[in-house]
Amino acid sequence: MNRLLMSLFLLASTVPLYAQAQQPNAAKLKADAQKVVSIISRDELKAQTYCEIAELNDQIDQEGNPAKAEEQSQKIDNLEGKLGPDFMALVHRLSDIDPDSRDAQEIRSIIEALNDLCDD
């Protein structure tokens, strides 16, 4: 499941930066992460979708076939839209934060709460 969190930060790093000089508001990002976790946690379908994404990420990590991994990545892209605009906005805003920073670690910790929704 931690791979999903890393994937979120990696996905965010591939999103174009709109204003590199502008630092993100870490408090706002943390609040947005809490909001997204709350939304997904309260919606059974979104929670199931999140868990499907986590499972696909785990499969990609173990996949030896690049074509199969690409197919699974496309499935993830399609599923992420089902998590809603708040989730997608958070992912895009994460591109503005250093993934190794303390703030990023705190945001990861917030998002990790979603892992409890998934059966391992």
Backbone hydrogen bonds, N-H to C=O, Kabsch-Sander energy under -0.5 kcal/mol:
donor,donor_aa,acceptor,acceptor_aa,energy
4,L,1,M,-1.0
5,L,1,M,-1.3
6,M,2,N,-2.2
7,S,3,R,-2.5
8,L,4,L,-2.4
9,F,5,L,-2.0
10,L,6,M,-2.7
11,L,7,S,-3.4
12,A,8,L,-2.4
13,S,9,F,-1.6
14,T,10,L,-0.8
14,T,11,L,-1.1
15,V,11,L,-0.5
15,V,12,A,-1.0
22,Q,19,A,-1.1
23,Q,21,A,-0.5
26,A,24,P,-1.1
29,L,25,N,-2.4
30,K,26,A,-2.5
31,A,27,A,-2.2
32,D,28,K,-2.8
33,A,29,L,-2.5
34,Q,30,K,-2.3
35,K,31,A,-2.2
36,V,32,D,-2.6
37,V,33,A,-2.6
38,S,34,Q,-2.3
39,I,35,K,-2.7
40,I,36,V,-2.7
41,S,37,V,-2.6
42,R,38,S,-1.8
43,D,39,I,-0.8
43,D,40,I,-0.7
44,E,42,R,-0.6
47,A,43,D,-2.8
48,Q,44,E,-2.4
49,T,45,L,-2.3
50,Y,46,K,-2.7
51,C,47,A,-2.2
52,E,48,Q,-2.2
53,I,49,T,-2.3
54,A,50,Y,-2.3
55,E,51,C,-2.4
56,L,52,E,-2.6
57,N,53,I,-2.5
58,D,54,A,-2.1
59,Q,55,E,-2.3
60,I,56,L,-2.5
61,D,57,N,-2.1
62,Q,58,D,-1.1
63,E,59,Q,-1.1
63,E,60,I,-0.5
69,A,65,N,-2.4
70,E,66,P,-2.4
71,E,67,A,-2.0
72,Q,68,K,-2.3
73,S,69,A,-2.2
74,Q,70,E,-2.1
75,K,71,E,-1.7
76,I,72,Q,-2.2
77,D,73,S,-2.3
78,N,74,Q,-2.0
79,L,75,K,-2.4
80,E,76,I,-2.7
81,G,77,D,-0.9
82,K,79,L,-1.4
83,L,79,L,-0.5
83,L,80,E,-1.5
84,G,81,G,-1.1
88,M,84,G,-1.9
89,A,85,P,-2.7
90,L,86,D,-2.2
91,V,87,F,-2.5
92,H,88,M,-2.3
93,R,89,A,-2.4
94,L,90,L,-1.9
95,S,92,H,-1.1
96,D,93,R,-1.7
97,I,94,L,-1.6
101,S,98,D,-2.0
105,Q,101,S,-2.0
106,E,102,R,-2.3
107,I,103,D,-2.4
108,R,104,A,-2.7
109,S,105,Q,-2.1
110,I,106,E,-1.9
111,I,107,I,-2.5
112,E,108,R,-2.3
113,A,109,S,-0.5
113,A,110,I,-1.1
114,L,111,I,-2.2
115,N,112,E,-1.6
116,D,113,A,-1.0
117,L,114,L,-1.8
118,C,115,N,-1.4
